[in-house]
Amino acid sequence: MLKLPGNLHAEQFLERHWQKQPLFMPRAAAPLKPAVSRNELAWLATLDEVESRIVFTDRAGGEVRYRAETGPFDEAFLAGLPARDWTLLVHDVEKHVPALRRLFRLVPFIPDWRFDDLMVSFAVPGGGVGPHRDHYDVFLCQGIGIREWRVTSEPVDHNPGASDELSLTREFRGESRHACRNGDVLYLPPGVAHWGTAQRACLTYSIGMRAPQYSDLVDDLPDAECRNRFYADPDLAADESRPGFISGAAVDRALRAVGLPGSSHARMSEALGRFATQTKPWITPDTPDADERARITAALARGRTLRIHGMSRIAWNDTAVFVNGASKPLVDDAGSFLLDVCVRRRLRLPGDAPRSWHEIADWMASRGAFEYVK
């Protein structure tokens, strides 16, 4: 877990900062382990199934513009990049390198269904993506090198002339400036403008959250103004955070935001679970064929432990389990079973497991939840 500054504890962080105001946390996670090297990150950026991009900072005639190119990239192209003014960003790194999921444990007080991905960026001096704001929460964890962050909660105008590919704001001085070194962490709520620039070649690990637009959850919203708003939980309580679990409080929060009655609880619960586990098309696990399903069933019957596929998303609540955007009702109390699966990212059925647990495991297999079984 992050070492919060001063005597701040998790409950106070949620009350004072979560979705409210930024917080700089020096040496909150030093040293960052596990880590990825710049060469490993560059290798990922050469793969077809990995989402990556390079942002170049072009400086000419006193003007600064930002130009983005998307991967995959050729090795020779990466090797020939200049010594300054670019940054390589690779998304969903924890799905391609599952060991890096452990960095999510830095923030165990945030429900993990809210995690979207671990984005890792490598920047040379002068590199960055420009001043901008995001609609989601993010924990910016600094690895090697130094990156300066400017942060402001003040309104900053959009700057359409800064880039043809990126949505950027105008440059700003910032209410606060932080030179982040290895182990420093900067938390930013949604909508807070920030601007990071590498002072020295550096790696930054960004734990980004996912928040559905309410139109993603409900087609016929009673309040049309809710359509483009994002799910928000500034009142998040620490006891809502259990691995994989979507709390009833989260569902009630969404119902209140869109003006739906409590009688729509089951409908919203289903929608929230499906959204929380929806995968991107290019990193969705393959559905196993009949032979693979048979091998999985046999392996579970022998008491074998199966690993959850690195790209699989799993969540659950008191009435259903969700895998990769699909759901299955729970007929018996399977909470302890599913909690263990989400904690360990592994599944092993005990010898006295009830039939319903076997049915859950078989259904999970049908959704591509497990790694390939030989």
VOGU-3710 file (C-alpha; in Angstrom, 3 decimals, decimal comma):
1> mlklpgnlha> 0,000/0,000/0,000  1,097/3,567/-0,609  2,811/5,289/2,268  0,465/8,246/2,627  2,058/11,526/3,741  1,989/12,644/7,339  -0,433/10,710/9,489  -3,000/10,365/6,688  -4,759/7,010/6,582  -6,855/5,467/3,829
11> eqflerhwqk> -10,203/6,670/5,167  -8,903/10,231/5,357  -7,503/10,027/1,834  -10,942/9,025/0,552  -12,669/11,743/2,557  -10,296/14,592/1,714  -8,800/13,782/-1,686  -10,564/11,045/-3,665  -12,341/12,819/-6,543  -11,829/16,123/-4,708
21> qplfmpraaa> -8,272/17,442/-4,777  -4,794/16,320/-5,902  -2,245/14,901/-3,510  1,522/14,648/-3,984  2,997/11,745/-2,018  6,819/11,782/-1,875  8,494/8,378/-1,516  5,086/6,759/-1,218  6,060/3,642/-3,155  9,861/3,497/-3,230
31> plkpavsrne> 11,233/1,425/-4,758  8,688/0,446/-7,408  8,624/-3,340/-7,794  8,044/-5,096/-10,085  9,298/-2,775/-12,775  9,716/-2,780/-16,529  12,784/-1,583/-18,433  12,732/0,863/-21,337  13,821/-1,985/-23,650  10,978/-4,227/-22,463
41> lawlatldev> 8,517/-1,377/-22,984  9,886/-0,770/-26,482  9,509/-4,478/-27,288  5,853/-4,371/-26,230  5,349/-1,414/-28,562  6,398/-3,571/-31,537  3,558/-6,081/-30,981  0,318/-5,940/-32,973  -1,948/-6,692/-29,997  -0,445/-3,970/-27,776
51> esrivftdra> -1,869/-0,436/-27,805  0,981/2,050/-27,961  1,779/5,532/-29,206  4,611/8,024/-29,334  4,012/11,712/-28,703  6,579/14,083/-30,159  7,079/17,614/-28,844  7,847/19,832/-31,826  9,449/23,156/-30,947  9,824/25,725/-33,724
61> ggevryraet> 9,760/29,517/-33,829  8,810/29,854/-30,183  5,726/27,648/-30,662  5,186/24,175/-29,253  3,003/21,548/-30,899  2,432/17,898/-30,066  2,279/15,149/-32,667  1,175/11,574/-31,989  1,912/8,376/-33,895  0,307/5,038/-33,054
71> gpfdeaflag> 2,003/1,640/-32,894  2,986/-1,024/-33,486  6,421/0,369/-34,238  9,351/-1,060/-36,144  12,447/-1,821/-34,069  14,637/0,244/-36,390  12,277/3,209/-36,041  12,452/3,041/-32,246  16,227/2,705/-32,311  16,522/5,845/-34,463
81> lpardwtllv> 14,469/8,165/-32,240  16,150/11,439/-31,218  17,676/12,131/-27,812  15,016/14,676/-26,795  11,350/15,614/-26,939  9,345/12,405/-27,226  7,553/9,935/-24,980  6,468/6,344/-25,609  3,193/5,271/-23,967  2,049/1,658/-23,694
91> hdvekhvpal> -1,442/0,852/-22,414  -2,769/-2,209/-20,534  0,742/-3,325/-19,609  -0,528/-5,431/-16,697  -2,587/-7,514/-19,137  0,461/-8,359/-21,227  2,818/-8,680/-18,242  0,518/-9,994/-15,459  3,223/-9,674/-12,781  2,761/-5,909/-12,975
101> rrlfrlvpfi> -0,798/-6,249/-11,644  0,857/-6,202/-8,237  1,252/-2,448/-8,581  -2,520/-2,199/-8,147  -1,928/-3,296/-4,559  -0,512/0,164/-3,923  -4,104/1,419/-3,667  -6,080/-1,397/-1,986  -8,588/1,139/-0,627  -10,008/1,653/-4,150
111> pdwrfddlmv> -12,386/-1,103/-5,391  -10,506/-2,957/-8,097  -13,489/-3,051/-10,442  -12,690/0,655/-10,887  -9,176/-0,086/-12,228  -8,882/0,314/-15,971  -5,257/-0,288/-16,789  -1,619/0,266/-15,966  -0,149/2,566/-18,586  3,638/2,828/-18,619
121> sfavpgggvg> 5,430/5,684/-20,338  9,093/6,214/-21,122  10,155/9,789/-21,859  13,462/11,345/-22,852  14,316/14,884/-21,666  11,677/17,333/-22,849  9,198/14,539/-23,566  5,557/14,629/-22,499  2,024/14,625/-23,863  1,343/18,299/-23,212
131> phrdhydvfl> -1,004/20,058/-20,786  -4,329/18,250/-20,574  -7,086/16,974/-18,299  -8,623/13,515/-17,964  -12,142/12,432/-17,046  -10,852/9,678/-14,744  -8,799/9,374/-11,548  -5,143/8,456/-11,902  -2,215/7,628/-9,622  1,036/8,655/-11,346
141> cqgigirewr> 3,815/6,541/-9,861  7,329/7,605/-10,773  9,941/5,007/-11,627  13,474/5,848/-12,713  14,386/9,384/-13,746  12,719/12,724/-13,027  9,456/14,114/-14,384  8,165/17,555/-13,476  4,408/17,875/-13,033  2,479/21,111/-13,081
151> vtsepvdhnp> -1,016/20,876/-11,634  -3,911/23,314/-11,450  -7,519/23,035/-10,356  -8,301/26,350/-12,004  -10,197/26,455/-15,321  -7,873/26,169/-18,309  -9,096/26,699/-21,864  -8,892/24,018/-24,523  -6,159/24,670/-27,092  -7,139/23,160/-30,457
161> gasdelsltr> -3,997/24,533/-32,099  -1,613/22,520/-29,903  -2,207/19,182/-31,629  -4,171/17,556/-34,422  -4,407/14,233/-32,578  -4,542/15,114/-28,862  -7,044/17,067/-26,766  -4,849/19,595/-24,968  -5,288/22,717/-22,866  -3,394/25,955/-23,008
171> efrgesrhac> -0,101/26,048/-21,142  -0,262/27,103/-17,485  2,136/27,828/-14,635  0,289/25,608/-12,178  -0,724/26,057/-8,569  1,760/23,355/-7,643  4,852/21,902/-9,295  6,502/18,632/-8,344  9,784/17,098/-9,521  8,842/13,421/-9,172
181> rngdvlylpp> 11,594/10,903/-8,508  11,591/7,142/-8,032  8,805/6,182/-5,625  6,985/9,530/-5,658  3,263/9,333/-6,454  0,888/12,049/-7,627  -2,865/11,486/-7,341  -5,131/13,472/-9,668  -8,943/13,537/-9,569  -10,961/13,790/-12,803
191> gvahwgtaqr> -10,899/17,145/-14,542  -7,734/18,483/-12,911  -5,389/19,918/-15,548  -1,843/18,566/-15,412  1,319/18,818/-17,485  4,236/16,421/-17,153  7,637/16,952/-18,747  10,663/14,685/-18,399  13,661/16,453/-16,897  15,718/13,305/-17,186
201> acltysigmr> 14,949/10,074/-19,048  12,206/8,504/-16,962  9,556/5,819/-16,586  6,114/6,607/-15,163  3,512/4,026/-14,139  -0,048/5,359/-14,390  -2,774/3,494/-12,522  -5,853/4,738/-14,350  -9,446/4,225/-13,280  -12,468/3,445/-15,444
211> apqysdlvdd> -15,734/5,287/-14,975  -18,737/4,571/-17,187  -20,770/7,290/-18,748  -24,286/6,845/-17,436  -25,426/6,305/-21,031  -23,204/3,182/-20,982  -25,360/1,793/-18,189  -28,886/2,875/-19,074  -30,309/3,399/-22,577  -33,480/5,247/-21,594
221> lpdaecrnrf> -32,201/7,727/-19,035  -34,993/9,662/-17,310  -32,702/12,698/-17,126  -31,201/13,516/-20,523  -28,506/15,669/-18,917  -27,011/12,548/-17,323  -26,204/10,971/-20,679  -22,667/12,319/-21,022  -21,809/12,421/-17,320  -19,428/9,911/-15,806
231> yadpdlaade> -19,956/7,670/-12,783  -18,595/9,411/-9,687  -18,034/8,201/-6,124  -16,594/11,066/-4,041  -18,342/9,475/-1,063  -16,488/6,171/-1,535  -16,013/4,318/1,758  -13,021/2,120/2,558  -15,241/-0,855/3,407  -16,453/-0,989/-0,218
241> srpgfisgaa> -13,057/-2,280/-1,325  -13,049/-6,070/-1,522  -11,262/-7,781/-4,416  -13,609/-8,063/-7,388  -16,650/-6,963/-5,417  -19,117/-4,355/-6,677  -20,907/-3,033/-3,622  -24,576/-2,256/-3,276  -23,505/1,277/-2,392  -21,948/1,636/-5,863
251> vdralravgl> -25,217/0,560/-7,479  -27,283/2,908/-5,291  -24,886/5,747/-6,136  -25,458/5,209/-9,864  -29,243/4,993/-9,401  -29,334/8,306/-7,551  -27,184/9,987/-10,183  -29,533/9,097/-13,039  -32,762/9,514/-11,074  -33,906/5,898/-11,213
261> pgssharmse> -35,894/4,352/-8,337  -34,616/1,683/-6,006  -36,746/-0,836/-7,876  -34,191/-0,595/-10,707  -31,413/-1,900/-8,439  -31,125/-5,290/-10,168  -31,053/-3,677/-13,595  -28,311/-1,226/-12,620  -26,357/-3,927/-10,801  -26,275/-6,024/-13,966
271> algrfatqtk> -25,270/-3,055/-16,132  -22,494/-1,981/-13,773  -21,065/-5,506/-13,564  -21,053/-5,950/-17,317  -19,372/-2,586/-17,858  -16,775/-3,188/-15,145  -15,637/-6,406/-16,857  -15,940/-5,320/-20,486  -12,690/-5,924/-22,359  -11,246/-4,055/-25,296
281> pwitpdtpda> -11,790/-5,993/-28,553  -8,086/-6,390/-29,313  -7,258/-7,815/-25,882  -10,267/-10,056/-25,323  -9,315/-13,661/-24,463  -10,270/-16,252/-27,062  -13,273/-18,444/-26,300  -11,991/-22,014/-25,824  -13,070/-24,719/-28,248  -14,624/-28,019/-27,159
291> deraritaal> -11,265/-29,768/-26,698  -9,887/-26,942/-24,554  -13,074/-26,891/-22,459  -12,690/-30,632/-21,874  -9,071/-30,169/-20,747  -10,126/-27,422/-18,344  -12,920/-29,551/-16,877  -10,565/-32,489/-16,421  -7,874/-30,318/-14,855  -10,321/-28,873/-12,322
301> argrtlrihg> -11,634/-32,362/-11,496  -8,042/-33,428/-10,691  -7,690/-30,503/-8,289  -5,364/-28,577/-10,558  -4,950/-24,829/-10,012  -5,747/-22,736/-13,078  -4,461/-19,241/-13,678  -6,790/-16,450/-14,690  -5,978/-15,172/-18,157  -4,003/-11,919/-17,957
311> msriawndta> -6,576/-10,127/-20,120  -9,645/-11,379/-18,249  -11,694/-9,050/-16,082  -13,692/-10,573/-13,222  -16,152/-9,009/-10,790  -18,992/-10,175/-8,584  -21,732/-8,985/-6,282  -24,193/-10,699/-3,974  -26,269/-12,110/-6,833  -24,028/-12,581/-9,885
321> vfvngaskpl> -20,527/-13,129/-11,205  -19,229/-11,177/-14,214  -16,485/-12,213/-16,624  -15,395/-10,267/-19,696  -18,709/-8,448/-20,076  -21,006/-11,433/-19,431  -22,877/-12,448/-16,269  -24,092/-15,551/-14,468  -26,537/-15,575/-11,532  -25,305/-17,043/-8,260
331> vddagsflld> -27,631/-19,683/-6,856  -25,685/-20,319/-3,645  -23,437/-18,226/-1,449  -20,209/-18,203/-3,463  -18,763/-15,001/-2,043  -15,757/-16,575/-0,294  -14,980/-18,643/-3,394  -15,075/-15,672/-5,771  -13,190/-13,447/-3,349  -10,349/-15,980/-3,282
341> vcvrrrlrlp> -10,317/-16,180/-7,095  -10,067/-12,395/-7,390  -7,374/-12,116/-4,715  -5,128/-14,833/-6,137  -6,073/-14,618/-9,833  -6,145/-18,399/-9,653  -8,885/-20,961/-9,267  -8,734/-24,327/-7,558  -11,839/-26,240/-6,576  -11,596/-27,976/-3,201
351> gdaprswhei> -12,638/-31,599/-3,075  -15,853/-30,763/-1,214  -16,802/-27,862/-3,481  -20,564/-27,662/-4,059  -21,922/-28,331/-7,526  -22,667/-24,622/-7,993  -18,949/-23,777/-7,733  -18,190/-26,311/-10,463  -20,871/-24,684/-12,612  -19,340/-21,250/-12,022
361> adwmasrgaf> -15,884/-22,529/-12,955  -17,214/-24,187/-16,105  -19,039/-21,004/-17,113  -15,924/-18,922/-16,463  -13,992/-21,259/-18,725  -16,561/-20,744/-21,482  -15,903/-16,982/-21,278  -12,129/-17,376/-21,729  -11,296/-16,715/-18,079  -8,381/-19,138/-17,849
371> eyvk> -4,992/-19,455/-19,470  -4,543/-22,214/-22,032  -4,435/-25,673/-20,479  -2,159/-28,311/-22,022
//
